[in-house]
Amino acid sequence: MKNFIYLSIIGLLVSACGGGSDDPETPKNEAPTVPTLVAPTDNKLCVDNTVSFQWNASTDANNDAITYHIEVAKDNSFSQIAKTVDVATNNTPITLEKNTAYYWRIKATDSKGLSSISSSTFKLYTSGEAVVNHLPFAPELVEPSINIVLTTATATLQWQATDVDATDVLTYDVYFGTTNPPTAKVSENTSSTSYAITIEATKEYFWKVVVKDNKGGETIGQVWKFKTN
């Protein structure tokens, strides 16, 4: 009988102390969605160098407040940052230099410090006074991906490039080799945006493209690389 009484008392104590919890779990914090760029549209020639940047607002599953970090750079690898701005709205004006190519992207951060990945990258060109020609935008990598390991005996180097002067004709010089930066010009004044080349095993290769228009303007691209096994 005593044992039964002791067990009953222990059971009551456990129940009173909350052996189970009815409190709902705190929801896991999630990053905001990635902003979608709206304006200026990609490849835009901006007549006014005070540019109005706009994007579609991100959403947050936790209903946290969102701020946006805008990066504007002079190169498409964002190593030459020209301006950065943090705002709570989905638009902001930024004054830039005239007659200059720019690349921009945005990421969203919630009030707990968790950020989305960066948006896609758009390009723009600010017009200068009495400018006859605008330089081409820096070439963009298509393939092979940076740091990929290839097992083939040949590689197809592929890129793309644009120019705000829609009537300009673009040609390309391709540099390729095992030194960084590559100095050997393997193709010159080609209109093609791809180049097939023979490669050797267990090497690291570097390559870049210089894009030129038919008015004497040229833009040197960044160095890309890949390996073979």
C-alpha positions as CSV (number, residue, x, y, z in Angstrom):
1,M,0.0,0.0,0.0
2,K,2.8,2.4,0.9
3,N,4.5,1.6,-2.5
4,F,1.3,2.5,-4.3
5,I,1.1,5.8,-2.4
6,Y,4.7,6.7,-3.2
7,L,4.2,5.9,-6.9
8,S,1.0,8.0,-7.0
9,I,2.8,11.0,-5.4
10,I,5.8,10.7,-7.9
11,G,3.3,10.6,-10.8
12,L,1.6,13.8,-9.6
13,L,4.9,15.6,-9.1
14,V,6.0,14.7,-12.7
15,S,2.7,15.9,-14.1
16,A,2.8,19.1,-12.1
17,C,6.4,19.9,-13.2
18,G,5.5,19.7,-16.9
19,G,6.9,16.4,-18.0
20,G,5.6,17.4,-21.5
21,S,5.5,20.9,-23.0
22,D,2.5,22.4,-24.8
23,D,4.5,25.5,-25.9
24,P,4.8,25.7,-29.7
25,E,8.4,25.5,-31.1
26,T,9.9,28.8,-32.3
27,P,9.8,28.7,-36.1
28,K,13.2,28.4,-37.8
29,N,14.3,31.7,-39.3
30,E,14.4,31.7,-43.1
31,A,16.2,34.0,-45.4
32,P,14.2,36.4,-47.5
33,T,13.6,35.5,-51.2
34,V,16.0,36.8,-53.8
35,P,15.2,40.2,-55.2
36,T,14.3,40.4,-58.9
37,L,15.9,43.3,-60.8
38,V,13.5,45.6,-62.7
39,A,15.2,48.8,-63.8
40,P,17.3,49.9,-65.4
41,T,16.8,46.9,-67.7
42,D,19.8,44.8,-68.6
43,N,22.1,46.4,-71.2
44,K,20.4,49.8,-70.7
45,L,22.0,53.0,-71.9
46,C,21.1,55.6,-69.2
47,V,21.0,59.2,-70.5
48,D,21.0,60.6,-66.9
49,N,23.9,59.5,-64.7
50,T,21.6,59.7,-61.6
51,V,20.1,56.3,-62.1
52,S,16.9,55.1,-60.5
53,F,17.4,51.5,-59.5
54,Q,14.2,49.4,-59.0
55,W,13.5,45.8,-58.1
56,N,10.7,43.6,-57.0
57,A,10.4,43.4,-53.2
58,S,11.5,40.2,-51.4
59,T,9.2,38.2,-49.1
60,D,10.1,36.8,-45.7
61,A,8.4,33.6,-44.3
62,N,8.9,34.9,-40.8
63,N,7.5,38.4,-41.6
64,D,10.8,40.0,-40.6
65,A,11.6,43.5,-41.7
66,I,13.8,43.4,-44.9
67,T,16.7,45.7,-46.0
68,Y,18.3,45.6,-49.4
69,H,22.1,45.9,-50.1
70,I,22.8,47.2,-53.6
71,E,26.3,46.8,-55.1
72,V,27.3,48.7,-58.2
73,A,30.6,47.8,-59.7
74,K,32.8,48.7,-62.7
75,D,33.5,45.0,-63.5
76,N,31.3,42.0,-63.7
77,S,33.2,40.1,-61.0
78,F,32.5,42.9,-58.5
79,S,36.1,43.4,-57.5
80,Q,35.8,47.2,-58.4
81,I,32.9,48.3,-56.3
82,A,31.8,51.9,-57.2
83,K,28.8,52.3,-54.9
84,T,27.0,50.4,-52.2
85,V,23.7,51.4,-50.7
86,D,21.4,49.9,-48.0
87,V,17.7,50.8,-48.1
88,A,14.4,49.4,-46.8
89,T,12.5,50.3,-49.9
90,N,12.6,48.5,-53.3
91,N,14.0,51.5,-55.2
92,T,16.7,54.1,-54.8
93,P,18.5,56.7,-57.0
94,I,22.3,56.5,-57.2
95,T,24.6,59.0,-58.9
96,L,27.3,57.5,-61.1
97,E,30.1,58.7,-63.3
98,K,29.2,59.5,-66.9
99,N,30.3,57.5,-69.9
100,T,31.0,54.4,-67.8
101,A,29.9,50.7,-67.9
102,Y,28.4,49.4,-64.6
103,Y,27.2,46.1,-63.2
104,W,24.7,45.9,-60.4
105,R,23.1,43.3,-58.1
106,I,21.1,43.2,-54.9
107,K,20.6,40.9,-51.9
108,A,17.9,41.0,-49.2
109,T,18.7,40.7,-45.4
110,D,16.1,40.2,-42.7
111,S,16.1,41.9,-39.2
112,K,17.8,38.8,-37.7
113,G,20.8,39.2,-40.1
114,L,20.0,36.3,-42.5
115,S,20.6,37.2,-46.2
116,S,19.4,35.8,-49.5
117,I,21.9,35.1,-52.2
118,S,22.7,37.9,-54.6
119,S,20.3,38.6,-57.4
120,S,21.2,38.1,-61.1
121,T,23.6,40.8,-62.4
122,F,22.3,43.5,-64.8
123,K,24.5,45.8,-66.9
124,L,24.1,49.5,-67.7
125,Y,26.0,52.3,-69.4
126,T,25.8,55.9,-68.4
127,S,25.9,58.3,-71.3
128,G,28.6,61.0,-71.6
129,E,28.5,64.3,-73.2
130,A,29.1,64.2,-77.0
131,V,30.0,60.5,-76.8
132,V,30.1,58.9,-80.2
133,N,30.9,55.3,-79.1
134,H,30.4,53.3,-76.0
135,L,32.7,50.4,-75.1
136,P,31.4,46.9,-75.1
137,F,30.4,45.3,-71.8
138,A,32.8,42.8,-70.4
139,P,32.4,39.3,-71.8
140,E,30.4,36.8,-69.6
141,L,31.4,33.2,-69.1
142,V,29.3,30.4,-70.6
143,E,31.6,27.4,-70.3
144,P,33.6,25.7,-69.0
145,S,32.6,26.7,-65.4
146,I,35.3,28.2,-63.2
147,N,37.4,25.6,-61.4
148,I,35.6,22.7,-63.2
149,V,37.8,19.6,-63.8
150,L,37.6,18.3,-67.3
151,T,38.4,14.8,-68.4
152,T,38.4,15.4,-72.2
153,A,41.3,16.0,-74.6
154,T,39.7,19.1,-75.9
155,A,37.7,22.0,-74.4
156,T,35.2,24.4,-75.9
157,L,35.7,27.9,-74.5
158,Q,32.4,29.8,-74.8
159,W,31.3,33.3,-73.8
160,Q,28.8,36.0,-74.6
161,A,29.1,39.8,-74.9
162,T,26.8,42.8,-75.6
163,D,27.1,46.5,-76.5
164,V,24.6,49.3,-75.9
165,D,25.4,50.5,-79.4
166,A,23.1,48.0,-81.1
167,T,24.7,48.5,-84.6
168,D,28.3,47.8,-83.4
169,V,29.9,44.7,-84.7
170,L,31.8,42.8,-82.0
171,T,34.9,40.6,-82.5
172,Y,37.1,38.8,-80.0
173,D,40.7,38.0,-79.1
174,V,41.1,34.9,-77.0
175,Y,44.1,34.4,-74.6
176,F,44.8,30.9,-73.2
177,G,47.6,29.1,-71.3
178,T,48.9,27.8,-68.0
179,T,50.0,31.1,-66.6
180,N,47.9,33.6,-64.8
181,P,47.1,35.9,-66.6
182,P,47.4,34.1,-69.9
183,T,49.6,35.9,-72.5
184,A,49.3,33.6,-75.5
185,K,46.8,34.9,-78.0
186,V,45.2,31.7,-79.6
187,S,42.5,33.5,-81.6
188,E,42.3,37.0,-83.0
189,N,39.4,39.1,-84.4
190,T,37.0,36.2,-84.4
191,S,33.3,36.9,-84.6
192,S,32.5,33.5,-83.0
193,T,31.7,33.4,-79.3
194,S,33.3,30.0,-78.9
195,Y,36.7,28.4,-79.4
196,A,37.8,24.8,-79.3
197,I,41.3,24.0,-78.0
198,T,43.4,20.9,-77.3
199,I,44.3,20.4,-73.6
200,E,46.6,18.1,-71.6
201,A,46.0,16.1,-68.5
202,T,46.8,17.3,-65.0
203,K,47.0,20.9,-65.9
204,E,45.4,24.1,-64.7
205,Y,44.5,26.5,-67.5
206,F,43.6,30.2,-67.6
207,W,41.9,32.1,-70.3
208,K,40.3,35.5,-71.0
209,V,38.6,37.3,-73.9
210,V,39.0,40.8,-75.2
211,V,35.9,42.1,-76.8
212,K,36.2,44.8,-79.5
213,D,33.7,46.9,-81.4
214,N,34.2,48.2,-85.0
215,K,34.8,51.7,-83.8
216,G,38.0,51.0,-81.9
217,G,36.6,50.4,-78.5
218,E,37.7,47.3,-76.5
219,T,37.1,45.8,-73.1
220,I,39.3,43.2,-71.4
221,G,37.5,40.4,-69.7
222,Q,38.4,38.8,-66.4
223,V,40.6,35.7,-66.2
224,W,38.7,32.3,-66.0
225,K,40.2,29.0,-65.1
226,F,39.7,25.2,-65.1
227,K,41.7,22.0,-64.5
228,T,42.2,18.7,-66.2
229,N,42.8,15.3,-64.6
